[in-house]
């Protein structure tokens, strides 16, 4: 059976060569790699330079074709049909024209299914480029102590996320102890006595719920993941946090004054005041009231020209009035996608209450950039800042302004973006997928995300292709075994982890196993670019009783502050726990708290049955008992066990599959041949010949299937005796989805 291919570009059917050959490869590996979920179907065609095609392509080999009529660099919406049934939607890009004797012979075009590869979509953007939380956070003793006890909830792109922002008990330098028999002032003893000692607040750094990051990724790149895995009822995922560590040591630079960050959403209205006005020859300045910039203001245009070619620029003027005569520093930071820089900085050392700062022509606002204003002062003061944005062009100018009042008590403001670990969005997302062995594929307007076991169990469809087999040729082979399997984290440098590794001769939380004696030079290896920290449940040095406190220590073997790989951990909230002392400043009055977030490698460290982020079985640091629910046992065991089972075989068949199967087959369906069930590993279909090469895996265990459970394609005349002349093709209602 020959399958006929039709290509439509923007509703126009393209004439194809009669011998045009198209193959489609579907393989399990594509759904196991999130970077490949967007690859979809890509095919390059040579189409004839016929009268019909020349009309569609507007003779684009001729450079004198008007760009108003045809823009060859733009991708065009396209649809592929098989036997006049919709097969793939996507886009066409024009590549080249083959010329013979100075006459066009073939147009070379490339069809891209629906959307680009995710790595192209994400580019080099990092987590710091995402908009997650717009607000700045005050970083002082009272605020940190309050957030230690009760995290801050945020609405992240339309979804309420409880405890979005927390302070877990992970110190960057200090070693914590608990000794009810010692009340010496100035120590790091968490015991609450009559003297001032305990955990100083600035030893802590915040953490962000991973789900908030996933929501921000979806918003940033206009994609939608299903809620099969990324959902608040899935504690193995939802309880994960990312520690906010951009640099080692304290968030606060001890040599610098506290920084008060000035930003307010009302400043976004600066640009909206330009909208809707008639400036005659002046181009309308377009504002973006929803600009995602952390609460700063966003520039939608700078050096611009309108339809009458009048050119203009945008500049900023700040009028800063202080409530008292104080010295301060003003800093304006500029952020564009992928980079940040200091746009303007000035020390105001002359004591006064009013200061007008005019940015010169060399400080023209850049299109596509966002700007944040920071003030630093060692004295308390109230700052009233009026920001004006001026535009000017050949015919005059206009301006808009907004006023923001901000009071600083010499405290520090931290911005989430400035504390994000240094990791690309694509690397972070890919690692989450590897961590939980997730599959992903496009389903309607969303990306379906499931663990591999759930993916297989979600389909009950079985297709009996026995009667469609080409019985002249088949093959049975053994799967190529691996010498070794290894699951690991890149980061294992923190003190407790390094001590464990040296003492036990195996890395904390890793899993490695050699499988065969004879080497094949093949290895199955998963390595995540995260830190894997060993935590410690603190014992009372006075008698050895356990406390409710578990903590992490971000130092190296020499007990020096360490910049780790991005740290993922589970956060567990302790309520009515052991009282611990926290200091708002070194030597300050102690605050006793009984609620706090402890870091853990288990979703709930109080029980051993919850999911851990260890690759293999390890001790639960909190209960001191075995934690067997590892990443491997939950998400990889079935897959790996089947791969290395002695009864596993690879079966290679050829078959002429009917359209009813080709257009509906999914990789988690089962193929039935002579009442034996197979999983699909790979299918390659040649649409010119209709022949499919199938690479199937026998199911380990009982793979015999009752006859009444099989979908049999008994009706085959429509697929095999297709008459194109009688086909009515409706094109107007074709819906193309793209991201």
C-alpha positions, 0 to 999 in steps of 0.5 A: 500500500502506497501512502500519498502525501499532500503538503499545504502551505497557508492553505495552498496545496504544493505540487510534489514529485511523484517519487517523493519519499518520506519516513517517520521514526518514532522511538521511546528515547524521544519521549525520555528526553525532554529536549526532544519533546519539541523535535517532532517531525522534520522533513526537507522536500525538493518540490518542482518549480511548477506553475502552481508552486511558482505562484505560491513561492512568488518566484523567490529566486528572483531578488526583485520580488517585492518584499510586500508580496513575499518574505522568504525568511518568514516561516509559513504555516503548513499542514501535511496530509497522508491520503488526505487525512491530517497528519502533521501541522507545523511550518515551512522554511524556504531554503534554496532554489536549484537552477538549471540553465538559469531556470528554476528546477526545484524549490528546497523547503523544510517542514517543521512539526508544530514547534521547535526543539525546547533547547532552541526555545529556552536558549541560554536563559538561566533561572535568574532570568525567570520572573517568579516573585516580583517582590523584594524581601526585607533581609533582617532579623525579625523578617527572617525569624518570622519566615523561619516559622511560617513561609510566605505564600505567593500567587505565581502566575495565577496559582496560589503556592503555599510556602513559596519562600522559606528559610530552612535551617541550612547555615553557610558557615556556622556549626550549630550545636544543642547543649542544655547544660551550657548557657555561655553567651555568644556560642552557636548553641541552640538551647534557649537559656537566659543568655544570648546565644544560638543561630544568628539569622544572617547564617541562613539563606532562603529557599524557593519551592521548585513548583514555583520555578516550573510555573515560571518556566511555563509562563516564560516560554508559553508552554503548558505541562500536564498536572499528572506529575507537576501537581500539589498532590504529588509530595515527591515533587511538590515538597522539593525546594531549591536553596537560593545560593548564588555566592558562598558565605553571607548574603550581606556583604559586611563591608557594604552598607545595607541596600534598600531596593526601590521598586513598585508596581505603580512605576509600570504606569509610567509608560501607560500614560503615553498610550492613547495620545495623539502626538501627530508626527510622534510615534505612540510610545507603547507601555507594557503594564504587565511587564515581568521585571521584578517590580521595576519598570520596563522599556518597550522601545528606545531609538525608534522611528515612526511611519514618517521617519521621525526619530526619537529617544527615551531618557530617565530623570530621577528626583530624590527627596530624603526626609533628613540629611543623609548620605546614600548611594543610588544604583540603577541596574539594567537587565536584558535577557541573559545579562545584567549590568550596572546602568548608573551608580553615584554616591550622594555624599553632599548632605542635602534633602533634594537631589535631581539626577539627570541621565545624559545622552550616553545613558539612553534607555535600551529597548527590551531592558528592565531597570531597578533602582537601589538605594543604600544608606547606613542611616534610617530615612524616608526617600521619595522618588519621582521618576520621569521618562522623557521621549524626544524626536525631531518634532518635540517631546513629551514625558510621563512620570510616577512617584514612589515613596520608600522608607528604609531603616538601614535594612537589606532587601534581597531580590530572588533573581539575584540569589538564584543559583547559576544554572540554565533553565534547560539544564534544570528542567532536563535534570528534573526529568532525569531525576524522576525518569519522566516521559513527555510528549505533546497532547493537544495544547499541553505537554503530557508529563508522566513517569515512565511506569505511569506512561506505560500503564496509562494505555490499554490499547493493543493492536494486532498486526499479525495479518499485516506482517511481511513474513519473509524477513524478521530477526531476534537479537539480544539487547546489548548489555551495559557493563555498569549502571551509575546514578549520581549527583555532581555535587558531594563536597559539603562537610557531612557528605565528604565525611560520609564518603571517606568513611564508607568508601561510596558517595552519599546517595549515589548508586553504582553496580557492575553487571557483567564480567565481559566488557562491552564498553557501554555504561548506563549513567545518569548524573544530575548537576545538583548538590546532594547534601547529607543533613544532621539531626542534632543531639543534645550534647548533655545526655545524647537525647534527640532534638527535633532539629535537623540542619545542613552545613554548607562548608567544605572539609576544612569547615570553610564556607562553600559555594555548592552546586544548586542544592535540591532538598525536601523541606519539612515543617516542624511544629511544636518542636524543640525550642531553639534560639535565634538571634536577630543580630550577633549579641542581640536578644534571643528569640525562642521558636518551636516551629521551623523548616528542616531540610531533608532527603525524604519528602517526610523525614518522620517516616521512612516510607516516603520518597527520598531523593537518594538514588539508592537506599540510605539511612534516614538522617532523621530517624536513623533507620533505613530509607528504601524508597529511592529514586531508583526503586520508584522510577527506574527499577522496572525499566532497568530490571526489564532491560537486563532480564535474561528473557528480554529479546529485541524482535525486528519485524516488517509490516504494512500497517493500515492508516487506522493504526499509523494515525493513532498508534502511540508508543505506550500501546502494545503490539500483538503478534500471534497473541504475544504482547510486545512493547514498542521500542522503535518504528520507522515508516516509509510513506512511499512504500507503506512499509514499517520496520518495527523494533519491539521488546517482549514483555518480561513475564506472562506476555500471552494475551487473550484474544478478546483483549486485542484490537484487530484491524479487520476493516482494511479496504478503506486503507488499501483501496483509497480513491483520491478522486472522490475525496472532499478536502476541507481546509478552512477548518484546519486548526494549527496549534503552535507554541 
